[in-house]
């Protein structure tokens, strides 16, 4: 029998190791690439599913968009009107609402318009006086307007605190500062 010496065994082992080491490294690299690809697929699968869902819902989304555009006219004045015209018309409309509600208009003015995304906000400042019922009627009148008149801020102060002679029967006179605005399309 042929005995393999220790020296030959070491040489054969090193040769086999030299051949197996690159093969193991290639297998390791391929395994890592496979894991990275699996992770990428796992990450993109929910996005892909969402995109497919959006494509299937496209008719419903288009209908909702058309409905939103139609409802926009309830809140926004058309772009065909000039900003000054829109502001003046809104100011006159507010004055009419407040007067018919029983408020006495002290002052009103249209402030410079401010651009916000695709609309122009036209602020109005109105000072009025009246009792609590007139204020309530004015707020109800504002709420039903189309295009909407937005109430940005309100400051209510009592003018008479009562001197004790009226026994609480005289309605409290209020001084009211309204900060309103209307929206106008830019294009």
C-alpha positions in Angstrom: 0.0 0.0 0.0 0.9 3.4 -0.7 1.2 5.4 2.4 0.6 9.1 2.1 3.1 11.0 4.1 2.3 13.9 6.2 3.9 16.2 3.8 1.7 14.9 0.9 -1.4 15.1 3.1 -0.7 18.8 3.8 -0.1 19.5 0.2 -3.3 17.8 -0.9 -5.3 19.6 1.9 -3.9 23.0 0.9 -4.7 22.3 -2.8 -8.3 21.2 -2.0 -8.7 24.3 0.3 -7.3 26.5 -2.4 -9.9 25.2 -4.8 -12.8 25.2 -2.3 -12.2 28.7 -0.9 -13.0 30.6 -4.1 -16.0 28.3 -4.7 -17.3 29.1 -1.2 -16.7 32.8 -1.7 -18.7 32.7 -4.9 -21.5 30.8 -3.2 -21.5 33.4 -0.4 -21.7 36.3 -2.8 -24.5 34.7 -4.8 -26.4 34.0 -1.5 -26.0 37.6 -0.4 -27.2 38.9 -3.8 -30.2 36.5 -3.6 -31.0 37.8 -0.1 -30.8 41.4 -1.3 -33.1 40.7 -4.2 -35.6 39.0 -2.0 -35.6 42.0 0.4 -36.0 44.4 -2.6 -39.0 42.3 -3.8 -40.5 42.3 -0.3 -40.1 46.1 -0.1 -41.6 46.8 -3.5 -44.5 44.4 -3.4 -46.7 46.6 -1.2 -46.0 49.6 -3.5 -46.8 47.6 -6.5 -50.0 46.3 -4.9 -51.0 49.9 -4.1 -50.4 51.0 -7.6 -52.5 48.2 -9.0 -55.2 49.1 -6.5 -55.1 52.8 -7.6 -55.3 51.7 -11.3 -58.4 49.6 -10.5 -59.9 52.5 -8.6 -59.2 55.1 -11.3 -62.8 55.5 -12.4 -64.0 56.1 -8.8 -61.1 58.5 -8.3 -61.9 60.4 -11.5 -65.5 60.7 -10.4 -64.5 62.0 -7.0 -62.2 64.5 -8.6 -65.0 65.8 -10.8 -67.3 66.0 -7.8 -64.7 68.0 -5.9 -64.3 70.4 -8.8 -68.0 70.9 -8.9 -68.2 71.5 -5.2 -65.3 74.0 -5.4 -67.6 76.5 -6.9 -69.5 76.5 -3.6 -66.4 78.0 -1.9 -64.4 79.8 -4.6 -65.3 82.8 -6.8 -64.5 82.2 -10.5 -61.2 83.6 -12.0 -63.2 85.5 -14.6 -63.9 88.2 -12.0 -61.2 90.7 -11.0 -60.0 90.5 -7.4 -61.1 94.1 -6.7 -64.6 93.4 -8.2 -64.8 90.2 -6.1 -63.8 91.9 -2.9 -66.2 94.8 -3.5 -69.1 92.5 -4.3 -68.4 90.4 -1.2 -68.1 93.5 0.9 -71.5 94.8 -0.3 -73.0 91.4 0.1 -71.8 91.2 3.7 -73.1 94.7 4.5 -76.5 93.6 3.2 -76.5 90.4 5.3 -75.5 92.3 8.4 -78.0 95.1 7.9 -80.8 92.7 7.3 -79.9 90.8 10.4 -80.2 94.0 12.4 -76.5 95.0 12.8 -75.5 98.6 12.3 -72.4 98.7 10.1 -69.7 101.1 11.5 -67.0 100.5 8.9 -66.0 97.9 6.3 -63.1 97.6 4.0 -61.5 95.2 1.5 -57.9 94.4 2.3 -55.2 93.5 -0.2 -55.5 90.0 -1.6 -53.1 87.2 -0.6 -52.1 84.3 -2.9 -52.4 80.8 -1.4 -51.6 77.9 -3.7 -54.1 78.2 -6.6 -56.5 80.6 -5.0 -56.4 84.2 -3.9 -57.7 85.0 -0.4 -59.4 88.4 -0.3 -59.8 89.6 3.3 -62.6 91.8 4.5 -62.7 93.8 7.7 -66.1 94.8 9.1 -67.0 96.6 12.3 -70.6 96.5 13.4 -72.8 97.1 16.4 -76.0 95.4 17.6 -77.5 93.1 20.1 -76.9 89.4 20.5 -79.9 88.3 18.4 -78.7 90.4 15.5 -75.2 88.9 15.8 -76.7 85.4 15.8 -78.8 86.2 12.7 -75.8 87.6 10.9 -73.8 84.5 11.6 -76.6 82.3 10.3 -76.9 84.5 7.2 -73.1 84.1 6.6 -73.2 80.4 6.9 -75.6 79.9 3.9 -73.7 81.9 1.3 -72.4 80.5 -2.0 -69.6 81.0 -2.8 -68.7 80.8 0.9 -67.8 83.8 3.0 -65.2 82.6 5.5 -65.1 83.9 9.1 -61.4 84.1 10.0 -61.8 85.9 13.4 -64.5 87.6 15.4 -64.0 90.0 18.4 -67.1 90.8 20.4 -67.2 93.4 23.2 -70.1 94.6 25.3 -70.7 98.4 25.1 -73.1 98.8 28.0 -72.7 96.8 31.2 -76.0 98.1 32.7 -76.2 100.8 35.3 -78.7 99.0 37.5 -81.8 101.0 36.3 -82.8 98.6 33.5 -83.1 95.5 35.7 -81.5 93.4 33.0 -84.4 94.0 30.5 -82.5 96.1 28.1 -80.5 94.0 25.6 -76.8 94.3 25.8 -75.3 96.4 22.9 -72.3 94.7 21.3 -69.4 96.0 19.3 -68.2 93.4 16.9 -65.1 93.2 14.7 -65.4 90.6 11.9 -62.4 89.4 9.9 -63.8 87.7 6.9 -62.4 86.5 3.6 -63.6 85.2 0.2 -61.6 83.0 -2.1 -61.1 83.6 -5.9 -59.5 81.2 -8.4 -56.3 82.3 -9.9 -56.7 80.6 -13.2 
